[in-house]
Amino acid sequence: MLIIIHSETNQRTIAQNLGRSEYSYYFVLKEYRPVLERLGRVIEVSDPQTEVDALYLDCLSRGEDCVFLSFSPPHRTPVNFACPTLAVFAWEFSTIPNEPFAGEPRNDWCSVLRASGAAITHSNYTVNAVREAMGADYPIVSVPAPVWDRFAARGAQLQRQPLARQVKLKIKGVVADSRQLDLQAFGPVHLRTGQGIDFDAPASEHELVLDGVIYTSVFNPSDGRKNWEDMLSAFCVTFRDVEDATLVFKLTHHDAEEALADILHHLYKNQSYRCRIVLIYGYLADADYEQLVQATSYVVNTAYGEGQCLPLMEFMSCGKPAVAPRTTAMIDYLDADNAFIIDTTDELTAWPHDPRRAFRTLRYITDWASVCRAYRASYDVAKDDPERYAQMSAHAVTSLQAFCSQASAEQRLKGFFADLFKNPVTPALETPDA
């Protein structure tokens, strides 16, 4: 079997695309690739329009099965190929787009999914949303990005302790530490005084020392789903008088000033506090990333929804319990034994790529007081109950093994492809009607 793969972001463009729409699909493709290579020959193409059908016709002439996996949401997945084409996509809303808008017929995902005849996603929540629109027998499988093996191997070599003791990291980029910043420089423009950050200066190397109870979140600050504002403000209030609690934001973005400016203003607004906030914008070598994981007591998420959340999966695979809501994809791998669960309520919202901003779906708003309670309870466990922390750490590893190991992904994909080729779908050769 030949498996053709493509993501709009690739190895050459990832640096400039960090934080832009759909950039994370490249990381999912990278995690899938070793598993796909166990199932067949894999070819990554850069121009699907010229390459996919040529490869498919060559396979057809030899009687070899062939499928094209487009790591992209359905509205960016081509439907004009002779080659069977499947979208591999993440989704974190209660409904899928089921109507065309903005002059693009593919914005009606139902037409794309009907044309392709099958799809791959990353959570049971999304499987249910698709089948609600497409019918209970629609061929779709949940296969999360298989990150467990790589990160569990790292975690096995790390000290799984709840408290960090003078862990040192080297970072090339920008490090903003609330204990070293003049926060007056980030207030309202007419009130600013003091020294800010020179974002035009060449990237320099910093040494960061972490200790105490460390909460870490890795995210793109321009992603409106992440709700980092609640994460930050609840931390500042809960630990206003606690010196050994630290919140680390590892930021993924292509522009330092754009990534940091709003968060720095929120550091100013949430004053005063004795806890520590550290913002990291820059490159971490593998060894330093492992040091950050080792220093971390808890990985934190306060998002309105997640298609799978790779950073949460990675840290938990390393044995780091979570502080997070149990919604959307996180339902599959969070429970009270590996996380401090944040309460949520649902809220009407729009599909993120719908310029009409029409209310067609739900997202999940974190209960701010519940975030504070989860912080306080997790801190108490880290400080006073090492046995419970060790149990939560071990359960995080086993839970994520079931959710996102390579063995699990291989088993699911193997069965899915077997069914796909046993009952082949005749792909649509025209763009679906509006």
C-alpha positions in Angstrom: 0.0 0.0 0.0 1.2 3.5 -0.8 0.2 6.2 1.7 0.6 9.7 0.3 0.8 12.5 2.9 0.7 16.3 2.8 0.5 19.3 5.2 0.3 22.9 4.0 3.1 23.6 6.5 6.2 21.6 6.1 9.8 21.4 7.3 10.9 24.4 5.2 8.0 26.7 6.2 7.4 25.7 9.9 9.5 28.5 11.3 7.7 31.3 9.5 4.3 29.6 10.1 4.4 29.2 13.9 1.2 30.6 15.3 -0.5 30.9 11.9 -3.6 29.1 10.9 -3.3 25.2 10.7 0.5 25.2 11.5 0.1 22.4 14.1 -1.0 19.9 11.4 2.7 19.6 10.4 3.5 18.3 13.9 0.7 15.8 13.7 2.0 14.6 10.3 5.4 14.1 11.8 4.1 12.0 14.7 1.9 9.9 12.4 4.7 9.1 9.9 6.6 6.4 11.8 3.3 4.5 12.3 2.3 4.9 8.7 5.6 3.5 7.6 4.8 0.3 9.4 1.6 0.0 7.3 2.9 0.8 3.9 5.2 2.9 1.7 4.9 6.6 2.6 5.6 9.5 0.2 5.2 13.1 1.4 4.3 15.4 -1.4 4.7 19.2 -1.6 2.2 19.9 -4.5 -0.8 17.5 -4.3 -2.4 18.9 -7.4 0.4 17.7 -9.6 1.7 14.7 -7.6 -1.2 12.8 -6.0 -3.0 11.4 -9.0 0.2 10.6 -10.9 1.3 8.4 -7.9 -2.2 6.9 -7.7 -2.4 6.0 -11.4 1.0 4.4 -11.1 -0.2 2.3 -8.2 -3.4 1.5 -10.1 -1.4 0.1 -13.0 0.3 -2.3 -10.6 -2.7 -3.2 -8.5 -1.4 -1.6 -5.4 -3.7 0.1 -2.9 -3.1 3.8 -2.5 -4.6 6.6 -0.3 -3.9 10.3 0.2 -4.0 11.6 3.7 -4.4 15.4 3.7 -3.4 16.7 7.1 -5.8 19.6 7.0 -9.4 20.5 8.0 -12.1 19.4 5.5 -12.5 22.9 4.1 -8.8 22.9 3.1 -8.9 19.3 1.8 -9.0 18.8 -2.0 -11.9 16.7 -3.4 -11.0 16.6 -7.1 -8.6 13.7 -7.1 -9.1 10.3 -8.5 -7.0 9.0 -5.6 -9.0 8.2 -2.4 -8.5 11.3 -0.2 -9.0 11.5 3.5 -8.8 14.6 5.7 -6.9 14.0 8.9 -8.2 16.8 11.1 -8.6 18.1 14.6 -11.9 19.7 15.9 -13.1 20.9 19.2 -16.6 22.2 18.8 -20.0 20.4 19.4 -21.1 20.6 15.7 -19.2 20.5 12.4 -19.8 23.1 9.7 -22.8 21.9 7.7 -23.6 24.8 5.5 -21.5 26.7 2.9 -20.4 30.3 3.5 -18.0 32.9 2.3 -18.3 31.6 -1.3 -16.5 28.4 -0.5 -18.6 25.2 -1.0 -16.1 23.2 1.0 -17.0 25.2 4.1 -19.9 22.8 4.3 -17.8 20.0 5.7 -20.6 17.5 5.1 -20.2 17.8 1.4 -16.4 17.2 1.7 -16.8 14.2 4.0 -19.5 12.8 1.7 -17.2 13.2 -1.3 -14.2 11.5 0.4 -16.4 8.8 2.1 -14.2 8.5 5.2 -12.0 10.6 7.5 -9.5 10.4 10.4 -9.6 12.6 13.5 -8.1 12.6 17.0 -10.9 12.2 19.6 -14.1 10.4 20.2 -15.7 13.8 20.8 -15.1 14.7 17.1 -16.1 11.2 15.9 -19.5 11.8 17.6 -19.9 15.3 16.1 -19.2 14.0 12.6 -21.6 11.1 13.0 -24.2 13.4 14.3 -24.1 15.2 11.0 -23.2 12.3 8.6 -25.0 9.4 10.2 -24.0 6.8 12.8 -22.3 4.5 10.3 -20.0 7.1 8.7 -16.5 5.7 8.4 -14.4 7.8 10.8 -11.8 6.8 13.3 -10.1 8.6 16.2 -6.3 8.3 16.1 -4.5 10.8 18.2 -1.0 11.9 17.3 1.1 9.0 18.7 3.4 11.0 21.0 3.4 8.7 24.0 6.4 6.5 23.1 8.8 9.4 22.6 7.7 11.3 25.7 7.3 8.3 28.0 10.8 7.3 27.2 11.9 10.8 28.2 9.8 10.6 31.4 11.3 7.3 32.4 14.7 9.1 32.7 13.4 12.1 34.6 12.9 12.5 38.3 9.2 12.4 38.8 9.2 14.7 41.8 6.5 17.2 42.6 9.0 19.9 43.6 11.7 21.4 41.4 15.1 22.1 43.0 17.3 24.6 41.2 16.6 23.2 37.6 18.6 25.3 35.1 17.6 25.9 31.5 19.4 27.6 28.7 17.1 29.6 26.4 18.0 31.5 23.2 15.3 34.1 22.8 13.3 36.2 25.2 12.7 35.4 28.8 10.3 37.6 30.8 10.4 37.0 34.5 7.9 38.8 36.7 10.5 39.0 39.4 13.0 40.8 37.2 10.6 43.0 35.1 9.7 46.5 35.7 6.0 45.9 35.2 5.2 49.6 35.0 6.7 49.5 31.6 3.7 47.3 30.4 0.8 49.3 31.8 -1.5 51.6 29.8 0.5 53.7 27.4 -0.1 57.0 29.2 1.1 55.5 32.5 4.1 53.6 31.4 7.5 54.2 33.1 10.7 52.3 33.3 12.5 49.9 31.0 10.5 47.5 28.8 11.8 44.8 26.4 13.7 45.6 23.2 12.1 43.2 20.8 14.4 44.4 18.0 17.5 43.3 19.8 19.3 40.1 18.5 18.3 36.9 20.3 20.5 36.3 23.3 21.1 33.3 25.5 19.6 33.3 29.0 19.9 30.9 31.9 16.7 30.3 33.8 16.6 28.7 37.2 13.3 27.1 38.3 12.4 25.7 41.7 9.4 25.1 43.9 6.0 24.0 42.5 6.1 24.6 38.8 3.0 24.9 36.6 3.7 24.9 32.8 1.6 25.6 29.8 2.8 25.4 26.1 0.6 27.3 23.7 0.2 29.8 20.9 -0.9 33.1 22.5 -2.7 34.1 19.3 -5.0 31.1 19.4 -8.2 32.5 20.8 -9.2 29.0 22.2 -6.5 28.8 24.8 -8.0 31.2 27.4 -4.6 31.9 29.0 -6.2 35.0 30.6 -8.1 32.9 33.1 -5.1 30.6 33.6 -2.9 33.7 34.5 -5.4 35.7 36.6 -6.5 32.7 38.7 -2.9 31.8 39.4 -2.0 35.3 40.5 -5.0 35.4 42.9 -4.6 31.9 44.2 -0.9 32.3 44.9 -0.8 36.0 45.7 1.1 35.3 48.9 2.9 32.1 47.8 6.5 32.6 46.8 7.4 29.1 45.7 4.6 28.8 43.1 5.7 29.5 39.5 3.7 29.6 36.3 5.7 29.0 33.1 4.3 30.0 29.7 6.3 28.4 26.8 5.0 30.4 23.9 4.8 29.1 20.3 4.7 31.9 17.8 6.6 33.5 14.9 6.8 37.0 16.3 8.1 37.8 19.8 6.4 41.1 20.3 3.1 39.8 19.1 3.4 36.8 21.4 4.4 38.6 24.5 2.8 42.1 24.5 -0.7 41.3 25.6 0.5 38.8 28.3 3.0 41.4 29.7 0.1 43.8 30.0 -1.9 41.2 31.9 1.1 40.7 34.2 0.8 44.4 35.0 -3.0 44.3 35.5 -2.9 41.3 37.9 -0.5 43.0 40.4 0.4 42.5 43.1 1.6 39.0 43.7 4.4 37.1 45.3 4.2 34.1 43.0 6.3 34.0 39.9 5.4 34.2 36.3 7.9 33.3 33.6 7.3 33.8 29.8 9.6 31.9 27.5 9.7 32.9 23.8 12.6 31.1 22.0 14.2 27.9 21.1 14.7 25.1 23.6 17.1 22.3 22.7 15.9 18.8 23.5 17.9 18.7 26.6 16.5 21.9 27.9 13.0 21.0 27.0 13.5 17.8 29.0 14.8 20.0 31.9 11.6 22.0 31.6 9.5 18.9 31.7 11.5 17.6 34.7 11.0 20.9 36.6 7.3 20.9 35.9 5.0 19.7 38.7 1.7 20.1 36.7 0.8 20.8 33.1 -2.0 23.4 32.8 -4.8 23.9 30.3 -7.8 26.3 30.5 -8.9 26.1 26.8 -12.4 26.5 25.6 -11.9 23.2 23.7 -9.1 21.0 22.2 -8.8 18.9 19.1 -6.3 16.8 21.1 -3.7 19.2 22.7 -0.3 17.9 21.9 1.6 19.7 24.8 -0.9 18.3 27.4 -0.4 14.8 25.9 3.4 15.1 25.9 3.8 16.3 29.5 1.3 13.7 30.8 3.1 11.0 28.8 6.2 12.1 30.8 4.2 11.5 34.1 3.1 15.1 34.8 -0.4 15.3 36.2 -2.7 18.0 34.7 -4.8 21.0 35.8 -7.4 21.1 33.1 -11.1 20.9 32.1 -12.4 17.5 31.0 -14.1 18.6 27.8 -13.8 17.8 24.0 -10.7 15.6 23.2 -9.6 15.8 26.8 -12.5 13.6 27.8 -10.6 10.6 26.3 -7.6 10.9 28.6 -8.3 13.0 31.7 -9.8 11.8 34.9 -9.7 12.5 38.6 -6.8 10.1 39.0 -4.4 12.0 36.7 -5.7 15.5 36.8 -7.3 18.2 38.9 -10.4 18.8 36.9 -11.7 22.3 36.2 -15.4 22.8 36.0 -16.9 24.3 32.8 -20.2 25.5 31.3 -21.1 25.5 27.6 -21.6 28.6 25.6 -22.8 29.4 22.1 -20.1 30.4 19.7 -19.2 30.4 16.0 -17.0 28.1 13.9 -13.6 29.7 14.0 -13.3 30.1 10.2 -16.8 31.5 9.7 -16.5 35.2 8.9 -20.3 35.6 9.6 -19.6 34.8 13.3 -22.9 33.0 13.3 -23.8 31.0 16.4 -23.8 27.4 15.2 -21.9 25.5 17.9 -20.8 25.3 21.5 -17.5 25.9 23.3 -16.7 25.3 27.0 -16.0 28.2 29.4 -13.9 27.4 32.4 -15.3 28.3 35.8 -12.8 30.8 37.2 -13.3 29.9 40.8 -12.8 26.2 39.9 -9.5 27.1 38.3 -8.4 28.6 41.6 -9.6 25.5 43.6 -7.7 23.2 41.2 -4.5 25.3 41.6 -4.8 25.2 45.4 -5.6 21.5 45.6 -2.7 20.6 43.3 -0.3 22.8 45.2 -1.3 21.1 48.5 -0.7 17.7 47.0 2.7 18.7 45.6 3.8 20.1 49.0 2.2 17.6 51.4 1.2 14.4 49.7 4.0 12.9 47.6 2.4 9.5 47.6 -0.8 10.8 45.9 1.4 12.8 43.5 3.3 9.6 42.5 0.1 7.7 41.9 -1.3 10.5 39.7 2.0 10.6 37.8 1.9 6.9 37.2 -1.7 7.0 36.1 -1.0 9.9 33.7 1.6 7.7 31.9 -0.7 4.6 31.6 -3.7 6.7 30.5 -1.8 8.4 27.8 -0.3 5.0 26.7 -3.9 3.8 26.0 -4.8 7.1 24.3 -1.8 8.0 22.1 0.9 5.3 21.8 2.2 4.1 18.5 0.9 0.6 19.1 -2.6 1.9 19.6 -2.4 4.2 16.6 -1.1 1.3 14.4 -3.9 -1.0 15.5 -6.6 1.5 14.8 -5.2 2.6 11.4 -4.5 -0.9 10.3 -8.1 -1.9 10.9 -9.5 1.3 9.4 -7.4 0.9 6.2 -8.4 -2.7 5.9 -12.1 -1.8 6.0 -11.5 1.1 3.6 -10.0 -1.0 0.9 -12.4 -3.9 1.5 -15.2 -1.4 0.7 -13.6 1.2 -1.5 -15.2 4.6 -1.8 -15.5 6.1 -5.3 -14.1 9.6 -4.7 -16.0 12.6 -6.1 -14.2 14.1 -9.1 -15.9 17.5 -8.9 -16.0 20.2 -6.2 -19.2 19.6 -4.1 -22.1 21.9 -4.9 -22.9 24.9 -2.7 
